[in-house]
């Protein structure tokens, strides 16, 4: 998937805005070495730096990393795969916000993070949890199937685990899970009834592989119409987010 870093910053800044409370959970201590995986365009990495940490950021997207380097030239940003990375020296903490649900190889992520941490180091993250954007995914699948796009309808774009599922993977690797929460967080979409279309363009374009632009417009409008009774609250549209947030300690 090719990311549009400018669109991400312009229309989807809520990702880093909601992530500020995950940074609070990280409880940064000045001088700590911290790695931000799936850092996007670097806004939360910069917040962590401002709290006094020696922080680095990685992302799978070269477009995101280029934008992050431009915005925050004093931070080290690198392109890396969250499911298979190594580090030169161990970190006090690994942080991630709104990224791990893009990585289907959860075991690879957890193993890489575990090996990147010092003993006693912490893994603090938030990601999409079980049921995240359930209505949106159901509407996309329904419309694609109605129009004969059965292969596209079965596309598995994200990995949204339950609390028990992800906690078990962490524990199996050797982490001690000291905090975990799976909660609803309805998330505002910008630009009213165009918000669904813009969200899909940014995050769900993989569903429309091989579908012409003209047909996509029609399908997205039908998806929006299906969602309106659930998403439109007096003109402000909200997506049905469910988040998984945790702290895990390397023992």
TACORDA-V170869 format. One record per residue. N is the residue number from 1. RES is the residue in one letter. PSI is psi in degrees with one decimal (none if undefined). D_LAST is the distance of its C-alpha to the last C-alpha in Angstrom with 2 decimals. Layout:
n=N res=RES psi=PSI d_last=D_LAST
n=N res=RES psi=PSI d_last=D_LAST
This chain:
n=1 res=X psi=130.6 d_last=35.37
n=2 res=X psi=125.3 d_last=36.99
n=3 res=X psi=141.9 d_last=36.06
n=4 res=X psi=98.7 d_last=38.67
n=5 res=X psi=-34.7 d_last=36.88
n=6 res=X psi=-44.5 d_last=39.91
n=7 res=X psi=-39.2 d_last=40.22
n=8 res=X psi=-47.4 d_last=36.53
n=9 res=X psi=-36.4 d_last=36.99
n=10 res=X psi=-48.3 d_last=40.40
n=11 res=X psi=-8.3 d_last=40.07
n=12 res=X psi=35.3 d_last=36.38
n=13 res=X psi=-12.5 d_last=35.07
n=14 res=X psi=-25.1 d_last=33.79
n=15 res=X psi=-49.6 d_last=30.62
n=16 res=X psi=-29.3 d_last=29.59
n=17 res=X psi=-46.1 d_last=31.33
n=18 res=X psi=-27.3 d_last=29.25
n=19 res=X psi=-14.5 d_last=26.13
n=20 res=X psi=-35.9 d_last=26.76
n=21 res=X psi=-23.0 d_last=25.16
n=22 res=X psi=-34.7 d_last=21.93
n=23 res=X psi=-39.3 d_last=22.05
n=24 res=X psi=-40.9 d_last=22.40
n=25 res=X psi=-31.1 d_last=19.22
n=26 res=X psi=-29.9 d_last=17.47
n=27 res=X psi=61.6 d_last=18.71
n=28 res=X psi=135.9 d_last=19.38
n=29 res=X psi=135.2 d_last=19.69
n=30 res=X psi=135.8 d_last=22.43
n=31 res=X psi=-8.2 d_last=21.57
n=32 res=X psi=148.8 d_last=18.18
n=33 res=X psi=118.0 d_last=17.92
n=34 res=X psi=139.1 d_last=17.57
n=35 res=X psi=128.3 d_last=18.37
n=36 res=X psi=109.6 d_last=20.41
n=37 res=X psi=138.0 d_last=20.71
n=38 res=X psi=46.4 d_last=23.91
n=39 res=X psi=-9.6 d_last=25.35
n=40 res=X psi=-131.8 d_last=28.92
n=41 res=X psi=12.7 d_last=31.46
n=42 res=X psi=5.9 d_last=29.07
n=43 res=X psi=-45.0 d_last=29.92
n=44 res=X psi=-31.6 d_last=26.46
n=45 res=X psi=-42.9 d_last=25.30
n=46 res=X psi=-40.6 d_last=28.22
n=47 res=X psi=-41.0 d_last=27.30
n=48 res=X psi=-40.7 d_last=23.88
n=49 res=X psi=-42.4 d_last=25.81
n=50 res=X psi=-21.6 d_last=28.22
n=51 res=X psi=1.0 d_last=25.52
n=52 res=X psi=6.5 d_last=25.05
n=53 res=X psi=155.7 d_last=22.23
n=54 res=X psi=99.3 d_last=22.65
n=55 res=X psi=146.1 d_last=22.27
n=56 res=X psi=156.0 d_last=23.04
n=57 res=X psi=143.7 d_last=23.93
n=58 res=X psi=152.7 d_last=24.28
n=59 res=X psi=151.5 d_last=26.30
n=60 res=X psi=-21.8 d_last=27.87
n=61 res=X psi=119.0 d_last=31.25
n=62 res=X psi=-32.2 d_last=33.29
n=63 res=X psi=-43.0 d_last=35.51
n=64 res=X psi=-43.9 d_last=32.77
n=65 res=X psi=-39.0 d_last=31.51
n=66 res=X psi=-42.5 d_last=35.14
n=67 res=X psi=-42.2 d_last=35.61
n=68 res=X psi=-43.2 d_last=32.44
n=69 res=X psi=-37.3 d_last=33.59
n=70 res=X psi=-43.4 d_last=37.02
n=71 res=X psi=-36.7 d_last=35.88
n=72 res=X psi=74.7 d_last=33.30
n=73 res=X psi=-14.1 d_last=34.34
n=74 res=X psi=-2.9 d_last=32.16
n=75 res=X psi=142.1 d_last=28.88
n=76 res=X psi=115.9 d_last=27.71
n=77 res=X psi=137.0 d_last=27.83
n=78 res=X psi=149.8 d_last=27.52
n=79 res=X psi=127.2 d_last=28.21
n=80 res=X psi=155.5 d_last=25.25
n=81 res=X psi=118.7 d_last=24.20
n=82 res=X psi=-20.5 d_last=21.02
n=83 res=X psi=-6.8 d_last=20.59
n=84 res=X psi=68.1 d_last=20.88
n=85 res=X psi=157.4 d_last=20.18
n=86 res=X psi=160.0 d_last=18.92
n=87 res=X psi=156.1 d_last=18.65
n=88 res=X psi=-33.6 d_last=20.15
n=89 res=X psi=150.0 d_last=17.52
n=90 res=X psi=151.9 d_last=13.95
n=91 res=X psi=156.0 d_last=13.91
n=92 res=X psi=-30.8 d_last=12.63
n=93 res=X psi=149.1 d_last=12.98
n=94 res=X psi=132.5 d_last=14.47
n=95 res=X psi=147.5 d_last=17.19
n=96 res=X psi=137.7 d_last=19.60
n=97 res=X psi=126.5 d_last=22.65
n=98 res=X psi=37.7 d_last=25.12
n=99 res=X psi=-36.0 d_last=24.28
n=100 res=X psi=-21.1 d_last=21.86
n=101 res=X psi=-8.1 d_last=24.61
n=102 res=X psi=-9.6 d_last=26.64
n=103 res=X psi=109.2 d_last=24.27
n=104 res=X psi=-25.0 d_last=24.93
n=105 res=X psi=74.0 d_last=22.39
n=106 res=X psi=-37.6 d_last=19.36
n=107 res=X psi=-38.0 d_last=17.41
n=108 res=X psi=-41.2 d_last=18.29
n=109 res=X psi=-51.2 d_last=17.18
n=110 res=X psi=-39.9 d_last=13.68
n=111 res=X psi=-45.2 d_last=13.34
n=112 res=X psi=-42.5 d_last=14.94
n=113 res=X psi=-44.6 d_last=12.83
n=114 res=X psi=-45.2 d_last=9.49
n=115 res=X psi=-18.1 d_last=11.39
n=116 res=X psi=-9.5 d_last=12.88
n=117 res=X psi=149.2 d_last=10.00
n=118 res=X psi=156.5 d_last=9.14
n=119 res=X psi=130.8 d_last=5.86
n=120 res=X psi=-4.2 d_last=5.62
n=121 res=X psi=161.2 d_last=8.02
n=122 res=X psi=148.1 d_last=9.41
n=123 res=X psi=113.6 d_last=11.52
n=124 res=X psi=122.5 d_last=14.66
n=125 res=X psi=158.7 d_last=17.56
n=126 res=X psi=142.4 d_last=20.77
n=127 res=X psi=171.4 d_last=22.75
n=128 res=X psi=133.6 d_last=25.64
n=129 res=X psi=177.5 d_last=24.93
n=130 res=X psi=130.5 d_last=26.98
n=131 res=X psi=-1.5 d_last=30.64
n=132 res=X psi=136.2 d_last=30.44
n=133 res=X psi=43.5 d_last=34.01
n=134 res=X psi=-41.9 d_last=35.11
n=135 res=X psi=-40.8 d_last=38.73
n=136 res=X psi=-45.6 d_last=38.90
n=137 res=X psi=-39.7 d_last=37.58
n=138 res=X psi=-39.6 d_last=40.01
n=139 res=X psi=-42.1 d_last=42.89
n=140 res=X psi=-47.6 d_last=42.25
n=141 res=X psi=-43.3 d_last=42.14
n=142 res=X psi=-47.1 d_last=45.26
n=143 res=X psi=-42.6 d_last=47.33
n=144 res=X psi=-44.0 d_last=46.38
n=145 res=X psi=-39.6 d_last=47.33
n=146 res=X psi=-29.1 d_last=50.57
n=147 res=X psi=10.3 d_last=51.59
n=148 res=X psi=9.2 d_last=50.79
n=149 res=X psi=66.3 d_last=47.62
n=150 res=X psi=-37.9 d_last=45.77
n=151 res=X psi=-44.7 d_last=43.53
n=152 res=X psi=-36.6 d_last=42.43
n=153 res=X psi=-25.4 d_last=41.86
n=154 res=X psi=6.5 d_last=39.18
n=155 res=X psi=131.0 d_last=37.20
n=156 res=X psi=93.4 d_last=33.45
n=157 res=X psi=-41.1 d_last=32.62
n=158 res=X psi=168.7 d_last=29.29
n=159 res=X psi=108.4 d_last=26.24
n=160 res=X psi=91.9 d_last=25.85
n=161 res=X psi=160.1 d_last=23.25
n=162 res=X psi=166.5 d_last=23.05
n=163 res=X psi=-45.3 d_last=20.20
n=164 res=X psi=-40.8 d_last=19.52
n=165 res=X psi=-49.6 d_last=19.77
n=166 res=X psi=-37.2 d_last=17.33
n=167 res=X psi=-39.6 d_last=14.75
n=168 res=X psi=-40.7 d_last=15.09
n=169 res=X psi=-41.5 d_last=14.65
n=170 res=X psi=-46.1 d_last=11.38
n=171 res=X psi=-37.7 d_last=10.11
n=172 res=X psi=-32.0 d_last=11.86
n=173 res=X psi=-20.6 d_last=10.05
n=174 res=X psi=3.6 d_last=6.56
n=175 res=X psi=152.3 d_last=6.09
n=176 res=X psi=117.6 d_last=6.76
n=177 res=X psi=112.5 d_last=10.24
n=178 res=X psi=-13.5 d_last=11.52
n=179 res=X psi=136.0 d_last=14.85
n=180 res=X psi=137.5 d_last=17.05
n=181 res=X psi=136.9 d_last=20.83
n=182 res=X psi=112.6 d_last=23.57
n=183 res=X psi=156.7 d_last=26.78
n=184 res=X psi=140.7 d_last=30.27
n=185 res=X psi=88.4 d_last=31.26
n=186 res=X psi=136.5 d_last=34.76
n=187 res=X psi=123.7 d_last=35.11
n=188 res=X psi=139.9 d_last=38.48
n=189 res=X psi=139.9 d_last=40.22
n=190 res=X psi=155.7 d_last=42.60
n=191 res=X psi=35.6 d_last=46.31
n=192 res=X psi=-129.1 d_last=47.18
n=193 res=X psi=-2.6 d_last=48.17
n=194 res=X psi=-5.8 d_last=47.23
n=195 res=X psi=-38.3 d_last=43.59
n=196 res=X psi=-46.0 d_last=42.77
n=197 res=X psi=-41.4 d_last=44.48
n=198 res=X psi=-35.2 d_last=42.65
n=199 res=X psi=-45.7 d_last=39.25
n=200 res=X psi=-41.6 d_last=40.07
n=201 res=X psi=-38.4 d_last=41.34
n=202 res=X psi=-45.2 d_last=38.12
n=203 res=X psi=-20.1 d_last=35.51
n=204 res=X psi=22.1 d_last=37.38
n=205 res=X psi=-23.7 d_last=39.88
n=206 res=X psi=-24.8 d_last=38.54
n=207 res=X psi=-21.4 d_last=40.28
n=208 res=X psi=24.2 d_last=43.62
n=209 res=X psi=125.9 d_last=43.54
n=210 res=X psi=3.0 d_last=47.17
n=211 res=X psi=128.7 d_last=48.61
n=212 res=X psi=157.1 d_last=51.28
n=213 res=X psi=-41.0 d_last=50.93
n=214 res=X psi=-43.2 d_last=53.91
n=215 res=X psi=-38.1 d_last=52.54
n=216 res=X psi=-43.0 d_last=49.10
n=217 res=X psi=-43.9 d_last=50.86
n=218 res=X psi=-45.8 d_last=52.50
n=219 res=X psi=-42.8 d_last=49.37
n=220 res=X psi=-34.3 d_last=47.29
n=221 res=X psi=-39.9 d_last=50.13
n=222 res=X psi=-39.0 d_last=50.11
n=223 res=X psi=-43.8 d_last=46.35
n=224 res=X psi=-42.5 d_last=46.88
n=225 res=X psi=-39.4 d_last=49.72
n=226 res=X psi=-35.8 d_last=47.60
n=227 res=X psi=-20.2 d_last=44.86
n=228 res=X psi=-44.7 d_last=47.25
n=229 res=X psi=-25.6 d_last=47.60
n=230 res=X psi=-29.2 d_last=43.83
n=231 res=X psi=-26.1 d_last=42.93
n=232 res=X psi=111.5 d_last=45.99
n=233 res=X psi=92.4 d_last=46.03
n=234 res=X psi=41.2 d_last=49.31
n=235 res=X psi=-19.2 d_last=49.00
n=236 res=X psi=124.7 d_last=45.31
n=237 res=X psi=140.5 d_last=43.30
n=238 res=X psi=140.1 d_last=39.71
n=239 res=X psi=149.8 d_last=37.32
n=240 res=X psi=77.3 d_last=35.33
n=241 res=X psi=143.3 d_last=31.76
n=242 res=X psi=125.6 d_last=28.80
n=243 res=X psi=150.1 d_last=25.43
n=244 res=X psi=123.3 d_last=21.82
n=245 res=X psi=138.1 d_last=19.51
n=246 res=X psi=159.6 d_last=15.80
n=247 res=X psi=130.0 d_last=12.76
n=248 res=X psi=135.9 d_last=9.32
n=249 res=X psi=134.0 d_last=6.08
n=250 res=X psi=116.4 d_last=3.78
n=251 res=X psi=none d_last=0.00
